[in-house]
Amino acid sequence: MGCSWFSRRGGGPSEVDDGGIASIQNVKIYKYKEIRQATDDFNPHNKIGEGGFGSVYKGHLKDGKIAAIKVLSAESRQGVKEFLTEINVISEIQHENLVKLYGCCVEGNHRILIYNYLENNSLDKTLLAGGYTRSGIQFDWRTRAKICIGVAKGLAFLHEEVRPHIIHRDIKASNILLDRDLSPKISDFGLARLMPPNMTHVSTRVAGTIGYLAPEYAVRGQLTRKADIYSFGVLLMEIVSARSNKNTRLPTEYQYLLERAWELYERNELVDLVDAGLNGVFDAEEACRYLKIGLLCTQDSPKLRPTMSTVVKLLTGEKDIDTRKITRPGLISDFMDLKVRGPVVETKPDDEVNRNNYTNPSSYNASSSSGTRDNSNVYSSGASSAAAVSSFSSTI
Ligand SMILES: Nc1ncnc2c1ncn2[C@@H]1O[C@H](COP(=O)(O)OP(=O)(O)OP(=O)(O)O)[C@@H](O)[C@H]1O
């Protein structure tokens, strides 16, 4: 048997018998030997990606499952207890639009996460990398609408149903994976939490993320759910237009997606931003509505951005957009000449972090899902925002 349940069933690695972590019960522990076999000894041919947290391999597990195996980099050498505590939190969070964590491997210095493998890769490597021509995937309008709504639902779940609420902190195209049916799954939620606060290589991650960063988070380090909503707004516009938030190959005035969207919105020509690759086969009213929702989500003032559950209703048409509320979005380029100072505040009063009060969403009581907010419990999935923001200053 290559793996065991953490609650001392099946005899996992010796560290997991540590009495201080006996309360952790839901994490499947894989033996390093099984992971080596699954990846053919981490054969480069099986490597499917490289992110800020380490390398990702495709692997075949003994139970027949295909997995994405994320080998965390050296910086993440957290103690077994801390690591498993975080993993236990992540593994309890399950939703059809979140990537499923199968388990982990925590032997010696190894810290490895084992996820459900998603067949159709990430949005940045498919839709934003040339769409059908490059990936063979037909991103027609219906598929895009389904992707936008799915991501919105996954994020609404993290923000409003999980207790304490989770701020993803890194919503972007490379963290949206697609399954066989092109249903979207958000990856990396809770992951930055595994990194020690002094981790230095965070700068490369932030560099790739700048266009998604809400100004108040980038400049003042204010981390709330509204920062995720800003990133979602940018992603939404990327999906509709099939272009990245920044494209240096375009003439200067067209390079920044958000600036372009605002310009076109003011001229009542938003439809021009919709992907020309759709060959005109799309619902223009709906596509423009999505772009307007993107503008609403990226408003400069966090208070003007809708919550994610409202975004879901706006996307599905259950709720109408009040276009009077759309003002110029907050643009990071407005702050390009500012140097950012740390240390940084993680939250505002209405989005306070409280990691100790985490409760399993499955045991989450029904009255809360009817809209009652308990804003005192927010779990930030981010690594040190101070680290992120101070390294951000060195990359702009
Ligand atoms: N569950 C998965 N199924 C299939 N492919 C995956 C899975 N997880 C990751 N990948 C692949 O590995 C790549 C790297 O993923 P990873 O999340 O480590 O980094 P990233 O999102 O590109 O960057 P960052 O770590 O800065 O967020 C992804 O772009 C994707 O192609």
PDBQT file of the ligand as one rigid body, heavy atoms in Angstrom, charges set to zero:
ROOT
HETATM    1  N1  LIG A 401      -3.699  19.985 -11.201  1.00  0.00    +0.000 N 
HETATM    2  C1  LIG A 401      -3.049  20.213 -12.356  1.00  0.00    +0.000 A 
HETATM    3  N2  LIG A 401      -3.402  19.561 -13.472  1.00  0.00    +0.000 NA
HETATM    4  C2  LIG A 401      -2.756  19.775 -14.650  1.00  0.00    +0.000 A 
HETATM    5  N3  LIG A 401      -1.743  20.639 -14.796  1.00  0.00    +0.000 NA
HETATM    6  C3  LIG A 401      -1.341  21.329 -13.708  1.00  0.00    +0.000 A 
HETATM    7  C4  LIG A 401      -1.966  21.163 -12.437  1.00  0.00    +0.000 A 
HETATM    8  N4  LIG A 401      -1.365  21.990 -11.563  1.00  0.00    +0.000 NA
HETATM    9  C5  LIG A 401      -0.419  22.657 -12.249  1.00  0.00    +0.000 A 
HETATM   10  N5  LIG A 401      -0.386  22.256 -13.548  1.00  0.00    +0.000 N 
HETATM   11  C6  LIG A 401       0.515  22.732 -14.602  1.00  0.00    +0.000 C 
HETATM   12  O1  LIG A 401       1.700  23.203 -14.016  1.00  0.00    +0.000 OA
HETATM   13  C7  LIG A 401       1.895  24.594 -14.323  1.00  0.00    +0.000 C 
HETATM   14  C8  LIG A 401       2.575  25.276 -13.153  1.00  0.00    +0.000 C 
HETATM   15  O2  LIG A 401       1.651  25.366 -12.087  1.00  0.00    +0.000 OA
HETATM   16  P1  LIG A 401       1.924  26.201 -10.793  1.00  0.00    +0.000 P 
HETATM   17  O3  LIG A 401       0.608  26.386 -10.112  1.00  0.00    +0.000 OA
HETATM   18  O4  LIG A 401       2.993  25.538  -9.998  1.00  0.00    +0.000 OA
HETATM   19  O5  LIG A 401       2.550  27.532 -11.302  1.00  0.00    +0.000 OA
HETATM   20  P2  LIG A 401       1.913  28.818 -11.973  1.00  0.00    +0.000 P 
HETATM   21  O6  LIG A 401       0.482  28.962 -11.560  1.00  0.00    +0.000 OA
HETATM   22  O7  LIG A 401       2.207  28.766 -13.452  1.00  0.00    +0.000 OA
HETATM   23  O8  LIG A 401       2.774  29.954 -11.333  1.00  0.00    +0.000 OA
HETATM   24  P3  LIG A 401       2.743  30.462  -9.836  1.00  0.00    +0.000 P 
HETATM   25  O9  LIG A 401       3.318  29.398  -8.977  1.00  0.00    +0.000 OA
HETATM   26  O10 LIG A 401       3.583  31.688  -9.920  1.00  0.00    +0.000 OA
HETATM   27  O11 LIG A 401       1.311  30.733  -9.476  1.00  0.00    +0.000 OA
HETATM   28  C9  LIG A 401       0.493  25.108 -14.655  1.00  0.00    +0.000 C 
HETATM   29  O12 LIG A 401       0.541  26.222 -15.494  1.00  0.00    +0.000 OA
HETATM   30  C10 LIG A 401      -0.127  23.904 -15.346  1.00  0.00    +0.000 C 
HETATM   31  O13 LIG A 401       0.253  23.875 -16.700  1.00  0.00    +0.000 OA
ENDROOT
TORSDOF 0
